[in-house]
Amino acid sequence: MKGWLLFLCLNLTILDPSAVLANLFVATEAAKPYFDQHPEVLRLMLVNGVLRLALVVASLYAGISLWRGLAGAPAIAGKYLLAVFAYSAVAPFLPVMAGAREYSSDKIIALNCLNSLITMVYVVAWYIYLKRSRRVKATYRGDP
């Protein structure tokens, strides 16, 4: 395993999960003072936390599958990337769905939209790589 495929494995198993967990920890610590007085903020953090932790587990599974050369690993990684894309499309609207819209300024919503867009571009790039890479095809012969 080398090149971009190795980098993808590192992203899926180490970098992405670490970034998500660090972000969850920082965001939760920042929001803790509001939990008692504003239960909708707690609800937002719980919903977002559960979704992001599920993505961390899926990321680890996809990365380990690729790293071990398991049959179907590119398809597993592709499904994970699609899940991240879907989450990124919904994430900017989570405050509204959790009833915490009044605690999200227009500036924060705009930053969330920008972050989601950047994530979606990242996901599309890796998805295209998985589908078109000769290294992936050579490493996982017989996979769709």
C-alpha positions as CSV (number, residue, x, y, z in Angstrom):
1,M,0.0,0.0,0.0
2,K,1.4,3.3,-1.0
3,G,0.7,6.7,-2.6
4,W,-2.8,8.2,-2.5
5,L,-4.3,4.9,-1.4
6,L,-2.1,4.9,1.7
7,F,-3.0,8.5,2.3
8,L,-6.7,7.7,2.1
9,C,-6.3,4.8,4.6
10,L,-4.5,7.2,7.0
11,N,-7.3,9.7,6.5
12,L,-10.0,7.2,7.2
13,T,-8.3,5.5,10.2
14,I,-6.4,8.3,11.9
15,L,-6.8,11.8,10.6
16,D,-10.6,12.1,10.0
17,P,-11.7,10.3,13.2
18,S,-9.2,12.3,15.3
19,A,-10.4,15.6,13.8
20,V,-14.1,14.7,14.4
21,L,-13.5,13.6,18.0
22,A,-11.4,16.7,18.8
23,N,-14.1,18.9,17.3
24,L,-16.9,17.1,19.2
25,F,-15.0,17.5,22.5
26,V,-14.3,21.2,21.9
27,A,-17.9,22.0,20.8
28,T,-19.4,20.1,23.7
29,E,-17.2,21.9,26.2
30,A,-18.1,25.2,24.7
31,A,-21.9,24.4,24.7
32,K,-22.0,22.8,28.2
33,P,-22.9,26.1,30.1
34,Y,-26.1,26.3,28.0
35,F,-27.4,22.8,28.5
36,D,-29.4,23.4,31.7
37,Q,-31.1,26.6,30.5
38,H,-31.5,25.7,26.8
39,P,-32.3,22.0,26.4
40,E,-32.5,22.5,22.6
41,V,-28.7,23.1,22.6
42,L,-28.2,19.8,24.4
43,R,-30.5,18.1,21.9
44,L,-28.5,19.6,19.0
45,M,-25.2,18.4,20.5
46,L,-26.6,14.9,21.1
47,V,-28.0,14.6,17.6
48,N,-24.9,15.9,16.0
49,G,-22.7,13.8,18.3
50,V,-24.5,10.6,17.5
51,L,-24.3,11.2,13.8
52,R,-20.7,12.1,13.9
53,L,-19.7,9.2,16.1
54,A,-21.5,6.9,13.7
55,L,-19.4,8.4,10.9
56,V,-16.2,7.9,12.9
57,V,-17.1,4.2,13.3
58,A,-17.8,3.9,9.6
59,S,-14.6,5.7,8.7
60,L,-12.6,3.3,10.9
61,Y,-14.3,0.3,9.3
62,A,-13.8,1.6,5.8
63,G,-10.1,2.5,6.4
64,I,-9.3,-0.8,8.1
65,S,-11.1,-2.7,5.3
66,L,-9.0,-0.9,2.7
67,W,-5.8,-1.3,4.6
68,R,-6.3,-5.0,5.1
69,G,-7.2,-5.5,1.4
70,L,-10.6,-7.0,2.2
71,A,-12.9,-7.9,-0.7
72,G,-15.4,-5.1,-1.2
73,A,-13.3,-2.5,0.6
74,P,-13.6,0.2,-2.1
75,A,-17.4,-0.2,-2.0
76,I,-17.4,0.1,1.8
77,A,-15.3,3.2,1.6
78,G,-17.5,4.6,-1.2
79,K,-20.6,4.1,1.0
80,Y,-18.9,5.8,3.9
81,L,-18.0,8.8,1.6
82,L,-21.7,8.9,0.5
83,A,-22.8,9.0,4.1
84,V,-20.4,11.9,4.9
85,F,-21.7,13.7,1.8
86,A,-25.3,13.2,3.0
87,Y,-24.4,14.3,6.6
88,S,-22.7,17.4,5.2
89,A,-25.8,18.3,3.2
90,V,-27.9,18.1,6.3
91,A,-25.5,19.5,8.9
92,P,-26.1,23.2,8.3
93,F,-29.8,22.6,9.0
94,L,-29.3,20.6,12.3
95,P,-29.8,23.7,14.5
96,V,-33.2,24.4,12.9
97,M,-34.2,20.7,13.1
98,A,-33.1,20.5,16.8
99,G,-35.1,23.7,17.6
100,A,-31.9,25.7,18.3
101,R,-32.0,28.1,15.4
102,E,-32.2,31.2,17.6
103,Y,-28.7,30.3,19.0
104,S,-27.1,30.2,15.5
105,S,-26.4,33.5,14.0
106,D,-26.4,34.0,10.2
107,K,-22.6,34.2,10.3
108,I,-22.4,30.7,12.1
109,I,-24.9,29.2,9.6
110,A,-22.8,30.6,6.7
111,L,-19.7,29.2,8.2
112,N,-21.4,25.8,8.6
113,C,-22.5,25.9,5.0
114,L,-19.0,26.7,3.9
115,N,-17.6,23.9,6.0
116,S,-20.1,21.5,4.6
117,L,-19.3,22.6,1.0
118,I,-15.5,22.0,1.6
119,T,-16.3,18.6,3.1
120,M,-18.4,17.7,0.1
121,V,-15.6,18.6,-2.3
122,Y,-13.2,16.5,-0.2
123,V,-15.6,13.6,-0.3
124,V,-16.3,13.9,-4.1
125,A,-12.5,14.0,-4.8
126,W,-11.9,10.8,-2.8
127,Y,-15.0,9.1,-4.3
128,I,-13.7,9.8,-7.8
129,Y,-10.3,8.5,-6.8
130,L,-11.8,5.2,-5.5
131,K,-13.8,4.8,-8.8
132,R,-11.0,5.7,-11.3
133,S,-7.7,4.9,-9.7
134,R,-5.6,2.2,-11.3
135,R,-3.9,1.5,-8.0
136,V,-7.3,0.8,-6.4
137,K,-8.3,-1.5,-9.3
138,A,-4.9,-3.3,-9.1
139,T,-5.1,-3.7,-5.3
140,Y,-8.7,-4.9,-5.1
141,R,-9.0,-7.0,-8.3
142,G,-12.4,-8.4,-8.8
143,D,-14.1,-5.7,-6.7
144,P,-16.9,-3.6,-8.4
